Amino acid sequence: MRFLIDDQLPPSLAELLSRAGHEAKHLADLGLTGAADIEIWRHAMTARCVIITKDQDFAMLRGLEPDGPAVVWMRWGNTRKTALLQSLRRTLPVIIAALERGEKLVELV
């Protein structure tokens, strides 16, 4: 699976996903740091990536554009990087299963 990691998440999240056998890029890897949400959305559509974000705007876009990319919306609030990575590692099988079932918005609370 291909993932695009939003700005407010650590680049090490892309590394975690890559080690788990997925293709993952952080916006910083692509020169998209600070890009507008719509630019990120279009990039994800073109590259056929799932967006992983803490930004509610992408969840709203997901509802408005049914043909757009899938979104994993992390609603965990302010979390230390180590805790965030551990939580994602633990929930990754559930996330992948939901995306493989065709879920277009996966909310992590």
C-alpha positions in Angstrom: 0.0 0.0 0.0 1.2 3.5 -0.7 1.0 6.2 2.0 1.5 10.0 2.0 2.3 11.3 5.5 1.1 14.9 6.3 3.3 17.6 7.7 2.2 17.5 11.3 3.3 13.9 11.6 6.9 12.8 12.0 9.0 11.6 9.0 9.8 8.5 11.1 6.2 7.4 10.5 7.1 6.9 6.8 10.1 4.8 8.0 7.9 2.7 10.2 5.5 2.0 7.3 8.3 1.2 4.9 9.8 -1.3 7.3 6.3 -2.9 7.5 6.5 -3.5 3.7 4.6 -0.4 2.5 5.6 2.5 0.3 5.5 5.7 2.4 6.7 9.2 1.8 6.5 12.2 4.1 5.6 15.5 2.5 9.1 16.7 3.3 10.5 13.9 1.1 8.5 15.3 -1.8 9.3 19.0 -1.3 5.6 19.6 -0.3 6.2 20.9 3.2 3.7 23.7 3.8 1.7 22.9 0.7 -2.0 23.7 0.6 -4.3 20.9 1.5 -5.7 20.8 -2.1 -2.2 20.4 -3.5 -1.5 17.5 -1.2 -4.9 16.0 -2.1 -4.2 16.2 -5.8 -0.8 14.7 -5.3 -2.3 11.8 -3.4 -4.9 11.3 -6.1 -2.3 11.3 -8.9 0.2 9.0 -7.0 -2.7 6.8 -5.7 -1.6 7.2 -2.1 -3.6 7.0 1.2 -3.2 10.2 3.2 -2.3 9.8 6.8 -3.0 13.0 8.7 -4.1 14.7 12.0 -5.9 17.4 9.9 -9.7 17.3 10.0 -9.7 19.1 6.6 -8.7 16.0 4.8 -11.6 14.0 6.4 -14.0 16.8 5.2 -12.5 16.7 1.7 -13.0 12.9 1.7 -16.7 13.4 2.3 -16.9 16.0 -0.5 -14.9 14.1 -3.1 -16.0 10.5 -3.3 -13.4 9.7 -6.0 -10.5 11.1 -4.0 -7.8 9.2 -2.0 -8.5 7.3 1.2 -7.7 9.1 4.4 -6.4 7.8 7.7 -7.3 10.5 10.2 -5.4 10.3 13.5 -7.5 11.9 16.1 -5.1 11.2 19.0 -4.4 14.8 20.0 -1.0 15.9 21.1 1.0 12.7 21.5 4.7 12.1 22.0 6.4 10.8 18.9 7.3 7.5 20.6 3.7 6.9 21.8 2.3 7.9 18.3 4.6 5.4 16.6 3.8 2.6 19.0 0.1 3.2 18.6 0.3 3.2 14.8 2.4 0.0 14.9 -0.2 -1.6 17.1 -3.2 -0.5 14.9 -1.6 -0.9 11.5 -3.2 -4.3 10.8 -6.6 -2.8 11.5 -5.9 0.1 9.3 -4.7 -2.1 6.4 -7.7 -4.4 6.8 -10.1 -1.4 6.6 -8.4 0.0 3.6 -8.4 -3.4 1.8 -12.2 -3.6 2.5 -12.6 -0.3 0.6 -13.0 2.0 3.5 -12.2 5.6 2.3 -12.0 7.2 5.8 -10.3 5.4 8.7 -10.6 7.3 11.9 -8.2 6.5 14.7 -9.5 7.7 18.1 
